Amino acid sequence: MLSNTCKYAIRAAIFLALNSGDKRKIGIKLISKELDLPSPFLSKILQTLAKNKVFSSSKGPNGGFGLAKNANDISLFEIVEIIDGNDLFNLCLISTRTCMEKNQQCALHEKYSKIRSEIFNMFKSYSIGELAMEIKEGAKPYYL
């Protein structure tokens, strides 16, 4: 459902929430190594999130990336919307268009609309901070 790019962005956000302090920036090489992702590709993802004011970035020897705001204020939806757009929450499951109009609903519309609503609500209400806290407390495994 989510692109790999979006999954990498979420993983990077969780990593930064777990490892960067208020002013501390983490270099792309360390993030890349820890998440086992190629640096150039990850760098583009992180720059996109910095451009959209989810991450902050700085250049130089002490440069790197950090969160631009409190991790509890970054919803999963915000990252998904920036990276993948909101097609996941709007497009038909089996068509390339929306099927919200009553006279143009696909065969799965009734069943999937309930699931889509639950997914939307979860992504909207669940934050990077909550995910990071669950990992810190050991409630969720740490394998980013």
DSSP file (Angstrom, degrees, kcal/mol; ACC not computed):
  #  RESIDUE AA STRUCTURE BP1 BP2  ACC     N-H-->O    O-->H-N    N-H-->O    O-->H-N    TCO  KAPPA ALPHA  PHI   PSI    X-CA   Y-CA   Z-CA
    1    1 A M              0   0    0      0, 0.0     2,-0.3     0, 0.0    87,-0.1   0.000 360.0 360.0 360.0 -43.3    0.0    0.0    0.0
    2    2 A L        -     0   0    0      1,-0.1     2,-0.0    86,-0.0    78,-0.0  -0.762 360.0-115.7 -96.0 145.1    2.8    2.4    0.8
    3    3 A S     >  -     0   0    0     -2,-0.3     4,-2.1     1,-0.1     5,-0.2  -0.336  25.9-113.5 -69.2 159.4    5.7    2.9   -1.6
    4    4 A N  H  > S+     0   0    0      1,-0.2     4,-2.7     2,-0.2     5,-0.2   0.875 119.1  59.1 -60.9 -36.1    9.2    1.9   -0.4
    5    5 A T  H  > S+     0   0    0      1,-0.2     4,-2.0     2,-0.2    -1,-0.2   0.917 106.7  46.2 -57.6 -44.4   10.1    5.6   -0.5
    6    6 A C  H  > S+     0   0    0      2,-0.2     4,-2.3     1,-0.2    -1,-0.2   0.890 110.7  52.1 -67.9 -39.9    7.3    6.3    2.0
    7    7 A K  H  X S+     0   0    0     -4,-2.1     4,-2.5     1,-0.2    -2,-0.2   0.912 110.0  49.7 -61.4 -42.1    8.4    3.4    4.3
    8    8 A Y  H  X S+     0   0    0     -4,-2.7     4,-2.6     1,-0.2    -2,-0.2   0.892 109.2  52.2 -63.7 -39.6   11.9    4.7    4.3
    9    9 A A  H  X S+     0   0    0     -4,-2.0     4,-2.3     2,-0.2    -2,-0.2   0.912 111.1  46.5 -63.5 -42.8   10.7    8.1    5.2
   10   10 A I  H  X S+     0   0    0     -4,-2.3     4,-2.4     2,-0.2    -2,-0.2   0.920 112.7  49.9 -65.7 -43.5    8.7    6.8    8.1
   11   11 A R  H  X S+     0   0    0     -4,-2.5     4,-2.6     1,-0.2    -2,-0.2   0.911 111.1  49.6 -61.3 -41.8   11.7    4.7    9.3
   12   12 A A  H  X S+     0   0    0     -4,-2.6     4,-2.7     2,-0.2    -1,-0.2   0.902 109.7  51.5 -64.4 -40.7   14.0    7.7    9.1
   13   13 A A  H  X S+     0   0    0     -4,-2.3     4,-2.3     2,-0.2    -2,-0.2   0.915 111.5  46.7 -62.9 -42.6   11.5    9.8   11.1
   14   14 A I  H  X S+     0   0    0     -4,-2.4     4,-2.1     2,-0.2    -2,-0.2   0.924 111.5  52.0 -64.4 -43.4   11.3    7.2   13.8
   15   15 A F  H  X S+     0   0    0     -4,-2.6     4,-1.9     1,-0.2     5,-0.2   0.925 111.4  46.4 -58.1 -46.1   15.1    6.9   13.8
   16   16 A L  H  X S+     0   0    0     -4,-2.7     4,-2.6     1,-0.2    -1,-0.2   0.887 110.1  53.5 -65.5 -38.1   15.5   10.6   14.2
   17   17 A A  H  < S+     0   0    0     -4,-2.3    -1,-0.2     1,-0.2    -2,-0.2   0.864 114.7  42.2 -63.8 -34.6   12.9   10.7   17.0
   18   18 A L  H  < S+     0   0    0     -4,-2.1    -1,-0.2    -5,-0.2    -2,-0.2   0.784 128.3  25.5 -79.8 -28.4   14.8    8.0   18.8
   19   19 A N  H  < S+     0   0    0     -4,-1.9     2,-0.4    -5,-0.2    -3,-0.2   0.621  99.3  78.9-120.0 -16.1   18.3    9.4   18.3
   20   20 A S     <  -     0   0    0     -4,-2.6     5,-0.1    -5,-0.2    46,-0.1  -0.814  59.9-151.2-102.7 138.6   18.4   13.1   17.7
   21   21 A G        -     0   0    0     -2,-0.4    46,-0.3     4,-0.0    -2,-0.1  -0.118  44.4 -73.7 -87.7-168.0   18.1   15.6   20.5
   22   22 A D  S    S+     0   0    0      1,-0.2    -2,-0.0    44,-0.1    -1,-0.0   0.906 130.3  10.4 -56.4 -46.5   16.7   19.1   20.5
   23   23 A K  S    S+     0   0    0      2,-0.1     2,-0.2    43,-0.0    -1,-0.2   0.513 102.0 112.3-112.0  -9.0   19.7   20.6   18.6
   24   24 A R        -     0   0    0      1,-0.0     2,-0.4    -5,-0.0    39,-0.1  -0.470  48.0-160.1 -75.1 133.8   21.6   17.5   17.5
   25   25 A K        -     0   0    0     37,-0.3     2,-0.5    -2,-0.2    41,-0.2  -0.860   7.4-143.9-109.2 147.5   21.7   16.6   13.9
   26   26 A I  B     -A   65   0A   0     39,-2.7    39,-2.8    -2,-0.4    -6,-0.1  -0.952  21.9-118.9-115.0 130.6   22.6   13.2   12.6
   27   27 A G     >  -     0   0    0     -2,-0.5     4,-2.1    37,-0.3     3,-0.3  -0.257  18.5-120.0 -67.9 151.7   24.6   12.8    9.4
   28   28 A I  H  > S+     0   0    0      1,-0.2     4,-2.9     2,-0.2     5,-0.2   0.837 110.9  58.6 -61.6 -35.1   23.2   11.0    6.3
   29   29 A K  H  > S+     0   0    0      2,-0.2     4,-2.4     1,-0.2    -1,-0.2   0.908 108.2  44.7 -64.6 -41.0   25.9    8.4    6.4
   30   30 A L  H  > S+     0   0    0     -3,-0.3     4,-2.9     2,-0.2     5,-0.2   0.925 115.0  47.6 -68.7 -43.8   25.0    7.2    9.9
   31   31 A I  H  X S+     0   0    0     -4,-2.1     4,-2.3     1,-0.2    -2,-0.2   0.939 113.7  48.8 -61.0 -46.0   21.3    7.2    9.2
   32   32 A S  H  X>S+     0   0    0     -4,-2.9     5,-2.2     1,-0.2     4,-0.8   0.909 113.4  46.7 -59.6 -45.1   21.9    5.3    5.9
   33   33 A K  H ><5S+     0   0    0     -4,-2.4     3,-0.6    -5,-0.2    -2,-0.2   0.940 113.7  47.2 -63.7 -48.2   24.1    2.8    7.7
   34   34 A E  H 3<5S+     0   0    0     -4,-2.9    -2,-0.2     1,-0.2    -1,-0.2   0.839 119.5  39.0 -65.3 -34.3   21.7    2.3   10.6
   35   35 A L  H 3<5S-     0   0    0     -4,-2.3    -1,-0.2    -5,-0.2    -2,-0.2   0.480 105.6-127.7 -94.2  -3.5   18.7    1.9    8.3
   36   36 A D  T <<5 +     0   0    0     -4,-0.8    -3,-0.2    -3,-0.6    -4,-0.1   0.933  62.8 135.0  55.4  51.0   20.6   -0.1    5.7
   37   37 A L      < -     0   0    0     -5,-2.2    -1,-0.2    -6,-0.1     2,-0.2  -0.942  65.1 -93.9-127.6 148.7   19.5    2.2    2.9
   38   38 A P     >  -     0   0    0      0, 0.0     4,-2.6     0, 0.0     5,-0.3  -0.430  32.6-134.9 -64.8 130.9   21.5    3.8    0.0
   39   39 A S  H  > S+     0   0    0      1,-0.2     4,-2.9     2,-0.2     5,-0.2   0.889  98.9  51.0 -54.7 -49.0   22.7    7.3    1.0
   40   40 A P  H  > S+     0   0    0      0, 0.0     4,-1.6     0, 0.0    -1,-0.2   0.918 114.8  43.1 -61.0 -41.9   21.8    9.1   -2.2
   41   41 A F  H  > S+     0   0    0      2,-0.2     4,-1.7     1,-0.2    -2,-0.2   0.934 116.2  47.3 -67.6 -46.1   18.3    7.8   -2.3
   42   42 A L  H  X S+     0   0    0     -4,-2.6     4,-2.7     1,-0.2     5,-0.2   0.880 107.5  58.0 -62.5 -38.4   17.8    8.4    1.4
   43   43 A S  H  X S+     0   0    0     -4,-2.9     4,-2.4    -5,-0.3    -1,-0.2   0.903 105.0  49.9 -59.2 -42.8   19.2   11.9    1.1
   44   44 A K  H  X S+     0   0    0     -4,-1.6     4,-1.9     2,-0.2    -1,-0.2   0.898 111.3  49.3 -63.0 -40.3   16.6   12.8   -1.5
   45   45 A I  H  X S+     0   0    0     -4,-1.7     4,-2.0     2,-0.2    -2,-0.2   0.940 112.6  46.6 -63.7 -47.5   13.8   11.6    0.8
   46   46 A L  H  X S+     0   0    0     -4,-2.7     4,-2.1     1,-0.2    -2,-0.2   0.869 110.4  53.1 -65.7 -37.0   15.2   13.5    3.8
   47   47 A Q  H  X S+     0   0    0     -4,-2.4     4,-2.7    -5,-0.2    -1,-0.2   0.882 106.7  52.9 -65.3 -37.5   15.6   16.6    1.8
   48   48 A T  H  X S+     0   0    0     -4,-1.9     4,-1.4     2,-0.2    -2,-0.2   0.914 111.1  46.3 -62.1 -42.6   12.0   16.4    0.6
   49   49 A L  H  <>S+     0   0    0     -4,-2.0     5,-2.9     2,-0.2     6,-1.3   0.838 112.6  50.4 -70.5 -32.0   10.8   16.1    4.3
   50   50 A A  H ><5S+     0   0    0     -4,-2.1     3,-1.8     4,-0.2    -2,-0.2   0.905 107.1  53.8 -69.4 -41.3   13.1   19.0    5.2
   51   51 A K  H 3<5S+     0   0    0     -4,-2.7    -2,-0.2     1,-0.3    -1,-0.2   0.832 109.5  49.2 -60.2 -32.1   11.7   21.1    2.4
   52   52 A N  T 3<5S-     0   0    0     -4,-1.4    -1,-0.3    -5,-0.2    -2,-0.2   0.226 118.9-114.0 -94.0  13.3    8.2   20.4    3.8
   53   53 A K  T < 5S+     0   0    0     -3,-1.8    -3,-0.2     2,-0.2    -2,-0.1   0.731  89.4 110.3  63.9  27.8    9.4   21.4    7.3
   54   54 A V  S   <S+     0   0    0     -5,-2.9    14,-2.6     1,-0.2    15,-0.7   0.800  84.5  29.8 -91.1 -41.0    9.0   18.0    8.9
   55   55 A F  E    S-B   67   0A   0     -6,-1.3     2,-0.3    12,-0.3    12,-0.3  -0.763  75.4-142.1-109.7 160.1   12.8   17.6    9.2
   56   56 A S  E     -B   66   0A   0     10,-2.8    10,-2.1    -2,-0.3     2,-0.3  -0.881  20.2-169.8-114.2 155.3   15.5   20.2    9.7
   57   57 A S  E     -B   65   0A   0     -2,-0.3     2,-0.3     8,-0.2     8,-0.2  -0.989  10.6-175.4-144.4 153.5   18.8   20.0    8.0
   58   58 A S  E     -B   64   0A   0      6,-1.9     6,-1.9    -2,-0.3     2,-0.2  -0.991  17.9-133.6-146.8 151.0   22.2   21.8    8.1
   59   59 A K        +     0   0    0     -2,-0.3     3,-0.2     4,-0.2    -2,-0.0  -0.522  56.7  56.2 -98.2 166.7   25.4   21.5    6.1
   60   60 A G  S >  S-     0   0    0     -2,-0.2     3,-1.8     1,-0.2    -2,-0.1  -0.450 100.5 -44.4 107.5-178.0   28.9   21.3    7.3
   61   61 A P  T 3  S+     0   0    0      0, 0.0    -1,-0.2     0, 0.0    -2,-0.0   0.796 140.6  35.6 -62.4 -30.3   31.0   19.1    9.6
   62   62 A N  T 3  S+     0   0    0     -3,-0.2   -37,-0.3     2,-0.1    -2,-0.1   0.139 100.1 117.1-105.7  18.6   28.3   19.1   12.3
   63   63 A G    <   +     0   0    0     -3,-1.8     2,-0.3   -39,-0.1    -4,-0.2  -0.119  25.1 107.2 -81.0 178.7   25.5   19.0    9.9
   64   64 A G  E     - B   0  58A   0     -6,-1.9    -6,-1.9   -37,-0.1     2,-0.3  -0.988  62.1 -50.4 149.7-154.9   22.9   16.5    9.2
   65   65 A F  E     +AB  26  57A   0    -39,-2.8   -39,-2.7    -2,-0.3     2,-0.3  -0.885  44.2 160.2-121.8 150.2   19.2   16.0    9.8
   66   66 A G  E     - B   0  56A   0    -10,-2.1   -10,-2.8    -2,-0.3     2,-0.3  -0.893  49.2 -75.1-149.0 178.0   16.9   16.3   12.8
   67   67 A L  E     - B   0  55A   0     -2,-0.3   -12,-0.3   -12,-0.3     4,-0.1  -0.663  29.5-151.6 -81.4 137.2   13.2   16.7   13.4
   68   68 A A  S    S+     0   0    0    -14,-2.6     2,-0.3    -2,-0.3   -13,-0.2   0.632  79.6  15.4 -83.2 -14.7   11.9   20.2   12.7
   69   69 A K  S    S-     0   0    0    -15,-0.7     5,-0.1   -13,-0.0   -13,-0.1  -0.912 106.1 -58.0-147.9 173.7    9.1   19.8   15.3
   70   70 A N    >   -     0   0    0     -2,-0.3     3,-2.1     1,-0.1     4,-0.2  -0.293  45.3-128.0 -57.8 136.1    8.1   17.6   18.2
   71   71 A A  G >  S+     0   0    0      1,-0.3    58,-2.1     2,-0.2     3,-1.2   0.788 109.0  61.6 -58.7 -28.7    7.8   13.9   17.1
   72   72 A N  G 3  S+     0   0    0      1,-0.2    -1,-0.3    56,-0.2    -2,-0.1   0.655  99.9  55.8 -72.6 -14.0    4.3   13.8   18.7
   73   73 A D  G <  S+     0   0    0     -3,-2.1     2,-0.7     1,-0.1    -1,-0.2   0.350  89.3  85.5 -98.0   4.5    3.2   16.5   16.2
   74   74 A I    <   -     0   0    0     -3,-1.2    54,-2.7    -4,-0.2    55,-0.3  -0.899  66.3-162.1-109.0 106.3    4.3   14.5   13.1
   75   75 A S  B  >  -C  127   0B   0     -2,-0.7     4,-1.3    52,-0.2    52,-0.2  -0.479  29.5-120.2 -83.2 157.1    1.5   12.2   12.1
   76   76 A L  H  > S+     0   0    0     50,-2.4     4,-2.6    47,-0.6     5,-0.2   0.882 115.3  60.0 -58.8 -37.8    2.0    9.2    9.8
   77   77 A F  H  > S+     0   0    0     46,-2.5     4,-3.2    49,-0.3     5,-0.2   0.892  98.6  56.8 -57.9 -41.7   -0.5   10.9    7.5
   78   78 A E  H  > S+     0   0    0     45,-0.3     4,-1.8     1,-0.2    -1,-0.2   0.913 110.8  42.7 -58.8 -44.1    1.7   13.9    7.1
   79   79 A I  H  X S+     0   0    0     -4,-1.3     4,-2.5     2,-0.2     5,-0.3   0.928 115.0  49.3 -68.7 -45.0    4.7   11.9    5.9
   80   80 A V  H  X>S+     0   0    0     -4,-2.6     4,-2.7     1,-0.2     5,-1.2   0.918 110.7  50.8 -59.7 -44.2    2.5    9.7    3.6
   81   81 A E  H  <5S+     0   0    0     -4,-3.2     4,-0.5     3,-0.2    -1,-0.2   0.897 113.0  45.5 -62.4 -41.1    0.9   12.8    2.1
   82   82 A I  H  <5S+     0   0    0     -4,-1.8    -2,-0.2    -5,-0.2    -1,-0.2   0.921 125.0  30.4 -67.9 -44.4    4.3   14.4    1.4
   83   83 A I  H  <5S+     0   0    0     -4,-2.5    -2,-0.2    -5,-0.1    -3,-0.2   0.933 138.9  13.9 -85.1 -49.3    5.9   11.3   -0.1
   84   84 A D  T  <5S-     0   0    0     -4,-2.7     3,-0.5    -5,-0.3    -3,-0.2   0.550  95.5-130.3-105.8 -10.6    3.1    9.3   -1.7
   85   85 A G      < -     0   0    0     -5,-1.2    -1,-0.3    -4,-0.5     3,-0.3  -0.402  42.2 -69.9  80.6-171.2    0.2   11.8   -1.8
   86   86 A N  S >> S+     0   0    0      1,-0.2     3,-1.0    -5,-0.1     4,-0.6   0.075  92.9 116.0-111.8  27.3   -3.1   10.8   -0.5
   87   87 A D  H >> S+     0   0    0     -3,-0.5     4,-3.1     1,-0.3     3,-1.1   0.869  70.5  65.4 -58.5 -37.1   -4.1    8.3   -3.2
   88   88 A L  H 34 S+     0   0    0     -3,-0.3    -1,-0.3     1,-0.3    -2,-0.1   0.828 109.3  38.6 -53.4 -32.6   -4.1    5.6   -0.6
   89   89 A F  H <4 S+     0   0    0     -3,-1.0    -1,-0.3    30,-0.1    -2,-0.2   0.498 128.7  30.0 -98.1  -6.4   -7.0    7.3    1.1
   90   90 A N  H << S+     0   0    0     -3,-1.1     9,-0.4    -4,-0.6    -2,-0.2   0.705  94.2  86.7-123.6 -34.7   -8.9    8.4   -2.1
   91   91 A L  S  < S-     0   0    0     -4,-3.1     7,-0.2    -5,-0.2     5,-0.1  -0.346  80.7-100.3 -78.1 155.0   -8.4    6.1   -5.0
   92   92 A C        -     0   0    0      5,-2.3    -1,-0.1     1,-0.1    -2,-0.1  -0.345  27.5-125.7 -64.1 149.0  -10.4    3.0   -5.7
   93   93 A L  S    S+     0   0    0      1,-0.2    -1,-0.1     3,-0.0    -2,-0.1   0.840 106.1  23.3 -68.5 -33.9   -8.8   -0.3   -4.7
   94   94 A I  S    S+     0   0    0      3,-0.1     2,-0.3     0, 0.0    -1,-0.2   0.397 119.6  58.0-117.1   1.9   -9.1   -1.9   -8.1
   95   95 A S  S    S-     0   0    0      2,-0.3     4,-0.1    11,-0.0    11,-0.0  -0.756  78.5-121.7-123.3 172.2   -9.4    1.1  -10.4
   96   96 A T  S    S+     0   0    0     -2,-0.3     2,-0.3    -5,-0.1    -3,-0.0   0.270  92.0  55.6 -97.6  11.2   -7.1    4.1  -11.1
   97   97 A R  S    S-     0   0    0      1,-0.0    -5,-2.3    -7,-0.0    -2,-0.3  -0.782  95.0 -83.8-131.3 175.3   -9.7    6.6  -10.2
   98   98 A T        -     0   0    0     -2,-0.3    -7,-0.2    -7,-0.2     3,-0.1  -0.463  25.2-163.6 -77.2 156.2  -12.0    7.4   -7.3
   99   99 A C        +     0   0    0     -9,-0.4     7,-0.1    -2,-0.1     5,-0.1  -0.146  51.7 119.1-130.2  38.5  -15.2    5.6   -6.9
  100  100 A M        +     0   0    0    -10,-0.1     2,-0.2     5,-0.1     5,-0.1   0.728  47.7  93.8 -79.1 -22.6  -16.9    7.9   -4.4
  101  101 A E  S >  S-     0   0    0      3,-0.2     3,-1.9     1,-0.1     0, 0.0  -0.545  80.1-129.5 -73.9 136.6  -19.8    8.8   -6.6
  102  102 A K  G >  S+     0   0    0      1,-0.3     3,-0.7    -2,-0.2    -1,-0.1   0.839 105.9  48.5 -55.1 -38.7  -22.8    6.5   -5.9
  103  103 A N  G 3  S+     0   0    0      1,-0.2    -1,-0.3    -3,-0.0    -3,-0.1   0.476 114.1  46.3 -85.6   0.0  -23.3    5.6   -9.6
  104  104 A Q  G <  S+     0   0    0     -3,-1.9     2,-0.3    -5,-0.1    -1,-0.2  -0.116  75.8 138.7-131.9  38.8  -19.7    4.8  -10.3
  105  105 A Q    <   -     0   0    0     -3,-0.7    -5,-0.1    -5,-0.1    -6,-0.0  -0.651  47.8-126.1 -88.3 141.2  -18.6    2.6   -7.4
  106  106 A C    >   -     0   0    0     -2,-0.3     3,-1.2    -7,-0.1     4,-0.4  -0.215  31.8 -97.8 -76.2 173.0  -16.5   -0.5   -7.9
  107  107 A A  T 3  S+     0   0    0      1,-0.3     4,-0.2     2,-0.1     3,-0.2   0.743 123.8  44.0 -65.8 -24.1  -17.4   -3.9   -6.8
  108  108 A L  T 3> S+     0   0    0      1,-0.1     4,-3.0     2,-0.1     5,-0.3   0.409  82.9 104.2 -99.1   1.5  -15.2   -3.7   -3.7
  109  109 A H  H <> S+     0   0    0     -3,-1.2     4,-2.6     1,-0.2     5,-0.2   0.890  77.9  48.7 -54.7 -49.6  -16.3   -0.1   -2.7
  110  110 A E  H  > S+     0   0    0     -4,-0.4     4,-0.8     1,-0.2    -1,-0.2   0.918 118.3  39.1 -60.6 -45.8  -18.6   -1.0    0.2
  111  111 A K  H  > S+     0   0    0     -4,-0.2     4,-1.1     1,-0.2     3,-0.3   0.918 119.9  45.1 -70.8 -43.4  -16.1   -3.4    1.9
  112  112 A Y  H  X S+     0   0    0     -4,-3.0     4,-3.4     1,-0.2     5,-0.2   0.805 100.2  67.2 -75.2 -28.5  -13.0   -1.3    1.2
  113  113 A S  H  X S+     0   0    0     -4,-2.6     4,-1.8    -5,-0.3    -1,-0.2   0.868 101.9  49.0 -61.8 -35.2  -14.5    2.1    2.2
  114  114 A K  H  X S+     0   0    0     -4,-0.8     4,-1.9    -3,-0.3    -1,-0.2   0.924 114.3  44.6 -67.8 -44.2  -14.8    1.0    5.8
  115  115 A I  H  X S+     0   0    0     -4,-1.1     4,-2.7     2,-0.2    -2,-0.2   0.916 111.6  53.3 -65.5 -43.8  -11.2   -0.3    5.8
  116  116 A R  H  X S+     0   0    0     -4,-3.4     4,-2.7     1,-0.2    -1,-0.2   0.891 108.0  51.4 -58.2 -40.7  -10.0    2.9    4.1
  117  117 A S  H  X S+     0   0    0     -4,-1.8     4,-2.5    -5,-0.2    -1,-0.2   0.902 110.6  47.8 -64.2 -42.0  -11.6    5.0    6.7
  118  118 A E  H  X S+     0   0    0     -4,-1.9     4,-2.3     2,-0.2    -2,-0.2   0.908 112.8  48.7 -65.5 -41.6   -9.9    3.0    9.5
  119  119 A I  H  X S+     0   0    0     -4,-2.7     4,-2.7     2,-0.2     5,-0.2   0.933 111.5  49.9 -63.1 -45.8   -6.6    3.3    7.8
  120  120 A F  H  X S+     0   0    0     -4,-2.7     4,-2.4     1,-0.2    -2,-0.2   0.935 111.7  48.1 -58.1 -48.1   -7.0    7.0    7.3
  121  121 A N  H  X S+     0   0    0     -4,-2.5     4,-2.0     2,-0.2    -1,-0.2   0.883 112.3  49.2 -62.6 -39.4   -8.0    7.5   11.0
  122  122 A M  H  X S+     0   0    0     -4,-2.3     4,-2.2     2,-0.2   -46,-0.2   0.947 113.6  45.1 -65.3 -48.0   -5.0    5.5   12.1
  123  123 A F  H  < S+     0   0    0     -4,-2.7   -46,-2.5     1,-0.2   -47,-0.6   0.857 115.3  49.0 -64.7 -34.6   -2.5    7.4    9.9
  124  124 A K  H  < S+     0   0    0     -4,-2.4    -1,-0.2    -5,-0.2    -2,-0.2   0.857 120.3  34.6 -72.2 -36.1   -4.0   10.7   10.9
  125  125 A S  H  < S+     0   0    0     -4,-2.0     2,-0.5    -5,-0.2    -2,-0.2   0.653  99.0  84.7 -98.2 -16.4   -4.0   10.0   14.7
  126  126 A Y     <  -     0   0    0     -4,-2.2   -50,-2.4    -5,-0.2   -49,-0.3  -0.758  64.6-157.9 -93.7 129.8   -0.8    8.0   15.1
  127  127 A S  B  >  -C   75   0B   0     -2,-0.5     4,-2.0   -52,-0.2   -52,-0.2  -0.643  30.3-120.3-107.8 161.5    2.4   10.0   15.5
  128  128 A I  H  > S+     0   0    0    -54,-2.7     4,-2.7   -57,-0.6   -56,-0.2   0.870 116.2  57.9 -60.9 -37.9    6.1    9.3   15.0
  129  129 A G  H  > S+     0   0    0    -58,-2.1     4,-2.4   -55,-0.3    -1,-0.2   0.888 104.4  49.9 -61.4 -40.0    6.5   10.2   18.7
  130  130 A E  H  > S+     0   0    0    -59,-0.3     4,-2.3     2,-0.2    -1,-0.2   0.921 111.4  48.4 -65.5 -43.3    4.1    7.4   19.7
  131  131 A L  H  X S+     0   0    0     -4,-2.0     4,-1.8     1,-0.2    -2,-0.2   0.931 112.8  48.3 -61.5 -45.0    5.9    4.9   17.5
  132  132 A A  H  X S+     0   0    0     -4,-2.7     4,-2.7     1,-0.2    -2,-0.2   0.897 110.6  51.5 -62.6 -40.8    9.3    5.9   19.0
  133  133 A M  H  X S+     0   0    0     -4,-2.4     4,-2.5     1,-0.2     6,-0.3   0.902 107.5  52.2 -64.2 -41.3    7.9    5.8   22.5
  134  134 A E  H  <>S+     0   0    0     -4,-2.3     5,-1.8     1,-0.2     6,-1.6   0.881 111.8  47.0 -62.3 -37.3    6.6    2.2   22.0
  135  135 A I  H ><5S+     0   0    0     -4,-1.8     3,-1.3     4,-0.2    -2,-0.2   0.934 111.8  50.1 -68.4 -46.1   10.0    1.2   20.7
  136  136 A K  H 3<5S+     0   0    0     -4,-2.7    -2,-0.2     1,-0.3    -1,-0.2   0.881 111.5  48.5 -58.8 -39.9   11.8    2.9   23.7
  137  137 A E  T 3<5S-     0   0    0     -4,-2.5    -1,-0.3    -5,-0.2    -2,-0.2   0.490 115.1-116.8 -81.9  -2.3    9.5    1.2   26.2
  138  138 A G  T < 5S+     0   0    0     -3,-1.3    -3,-0.2    -4,-0.3    -2,-0.1   0.546  82.6 121.0  80.9   6.5   10.1   -2.2   24.5
  139  139 A A  S   <S+     0   0    0     -5,-1.8    -4,-0.2    -6,-0.3    -5,-0.1   0.796  79.1  34.4 -72.5 -27.3    6.4   -2.5   23.5
  140  140 A K  S    S-     0   0    0     -6,-1.6    -2,-0.2    -9,-0.1    -1,-0.1  -0.961  95.5-107.3-125.4 144.2    7.5   -2.8   19.8
  141  141 A P        -     0   0    0      0, 0.0     2,-1.0     0, 0.0    -6,-0.1  -0.335  27.4-124.0 -68.6 153.1   10.6   -4.4   18.5
  142  142 A Y        +     0   0    0     -7,-0.1     2,-0.2     1,-0.1    -7,-0.0  -0.779  59.9 128.4-101.7  90.6   13.4   -2.1   17.2
  143  143 A Y              0   0    0     -2,-1.0    -1,-0.1     1,-0.1  -108,-0.0  -0.674 360.0 360.0-141.3  85.4   14.1   -3.2   13.6
  144  144 A L              0   0    0     -2,-0.2    -1,-0.1  -110,-0.1  -129,-0.1   0.441 360.0 360.0 -86.3 360.0   13.9   -0.2   11.4
